[in-house]
Amino acid sequence: MRLLTTLFFFLIVGAMSFSVAGEDDSERLENGYDEHVSVTAARTPIPIDETGNSITILTREDIERRGYVFLGDLLRGLPGLSISRSGPAGTQTQIRVRGAEANHVLVRIDGVNVSDAFGADELPLEMITSYDIERIEFVRGPQSGLWGSDAVAGVINILTRTDHDPGGSARIETGSFGTVRAGGRYGNGNDRLRFDGSISHVDTEGTNISRQGSEKDGTRNTTATASLRYTPSTKPFSLEFSARHTNSTSDFDAIDFVTTGLPVDAANTTDTDLTLIRVAGRWRPEGSRWSHETTLSSVGTDVQTLLNGIPDTSTRVDKLGASVQSSVDLGREGGSRGQRLTLAVDHERRDFSQRGIASPFGDPNQDQEIDNTGVSVEYRFRSRERWAASANLRHDRNSDFDDITTFRLTGSVGLKGGKTRLRAAVGTGQKAPTFIERFGYFPNSFIGNPDLKPEQSIGLEVGVDRQLGKSAMLGVTYFNDTLEDEINGFFFDATLGGFTAVNESGKSDREGLEVMFTTPLAEHLDLQATYTYTDSTQPDGSGGSERELRRPEHVASVSVDWRTAGDKLKLRGSLNHKGRSTDLYFPPFPMPSQRVRLDGYFLADVQVSFRLTQQVNLLGRVENLLDETYEDVFGFRASGIGAYVGIGFRSDAR
């Protein structure tokens, strides 16, 4: 506690120590995001060519061009990433990065961790729709040295949309599977005070998850956002407030444990409410090398499960976070070197409440809490000789688990001529045990383990980015990661007489290759292609190894964008391939579980946009054009071909 108090005092008073002007990348972002600068790959905004990690950024234009409703579809086709969805759009969606577990990716909204601490401790991606998203940053490789737990394989940062010109917009869409989508947003203000708000709704009847029967499994999602930014005329500081609320209701089928072990029609639903509130203040005294940022956040997640309309279980997780960060520019103004030192303290408290019906298996009702404090330091160096490096060190102190220290080192160098960049990164990741693993579910049948250690990994990557000709770009990255202390959440302990969670012995290895290529094919015609090879194995319990579940070796995508002069008509076609993988099938008792094969598949999509007037756009989209039949999860059928049409409106308040 004395260390934290001292560091906090140091962060607050440090601005008084320096009075020489220095450049701050955050100033470059005051009036919008720079496509060449990341706000996720370092503790302060950093030019992408100064970090050694692989980074993919989807801009607002990219998101609108794709036209998809849900976040999972937006991410499909990005290098290093595979999608697993348990049925049609809006059902449970997981992402796996570079062969890691689904809960080994830190997902943030406007810089706040939004994972649901219940169950597997991952964000239900099916809850996030695309309407209000301004930008998505996807940083690959271990990032726990920056952001702490969850960032084992990477970080996805979703940034809410803001318009710097006053005005509003609206959109309505309808199509296959009884789908209706509508949304509206409005923003206004000036250089000192700015407000933005939006509301959107999606309702789809969906398709049947089960291989038998005809009951449809749909989803309903309503999301509202609001933000307020205040900057005094003197601009020594700024104050931001943002809020987000999502209500999502998804249908799901039961499992037939008696005859097939597969999904069977049932009127089951999961109702989830996600509420995020964030307040952030930034202070950079005029003429000072120092900048400061303080953030307070609250994330609440309520989940209610109903089986055939009857309430079954409910959980609530409240996360209160506070972060204090201070940076100082160390290099001389106008010199050949730039250096930045950043110190930060992050604290998070999680309160967990579970309610359910007591049974012979036990009583699931419980209330728990966990506190975590992380202290981190970051040093960045850049040279005018086209090379840069960074080092991060972080120590996390948890109320229930062992302390853990993580790091990250990156380097980047541009070769003479400016067309080739070499980059490398090495770091460690950590994933804290989930509430269920720590405290259990049914005390008599699934027992929490207070002695669990965080999962730990070490990973490296080496890459090269090369400009070919005038406009084509080729990026190639090799990655290698090793995970140890992996948590097995379904271990039967004969001594305890029930299932529990344990840290496994042995190591899981992941390595692979990512390739990304972009080029103009002609005027107003562009091509982008990605390919990822992943070899992901885990101990098989008998001294050998086996492929990890739902990790395809091969994932690839290609897309072509065409537009007329003046962008009046835009067309996009894409083809995504997910190679074959394995899954686990649980047949009826007493048969043991079986490893089964999931076939690979191709998904072809087409999007079109036609600008009728300066304020009106006509929109169209066809998904799964080839009407592919496929399953990402064994026994859970995905949707077939679907077509959608819509219209978008824009207004100008000036």
Secondary structure, 3 states (H helix, E strand, C coil): CHHHHHHHHHHHHHHHHCCCCCCCHHHHHCCCCCCCEECCCCCCCEEHHHCCCCEEEECHHHHHHHCCCEHHHHHCCCCCEEEEECCCCCCCEEEEECCCCCCCEEEEECCEECCECCCCCECCHHHCECCCEEEEEEEECCCHHHHCCCCCCEEEEEEECCCCCCEEEEEEEEECCCEEEEEEEEEEECCCEEEEEEEEEEEEEEECCCCCCCCCEEEEEEEEEEEEEECCCCCCEEEEEEEEEEEEEEEEEEECCCCCCCEEEEEEEEEEEEEEEEEEEEECCCCCCEEEEEEEEEEEEEEEEEECCEEEEEEEEEEEEEEEEEEEECCCCCCCEEEEEEEEEEEEEEEEEEEECCECCECCCEEEEEEEEEEEEEEEEEECCCEEEEEEEEEEEECCCCCEEEEEEEEEEECCCCCEEEEEEEEEEEECCCHHHHHECCCCCEECCCCCCCEEEEEEEEEEEEEECCCEEEEEEEEEEEEECCEEEEEEECCCCEEEEEECCCEEEEEEEEEEEEEEEECCEEEEEEEEEEEEEEECCCCCEEECCCCCCEEEEEEEEEECCCCCEEEEEEEEEECCEEEEECCCCCCCCEEEEECCEEEEEEEEEEECCCCEEEEEEEECCCCCCCCCECCECCCCCEEEEEEEEEEECC
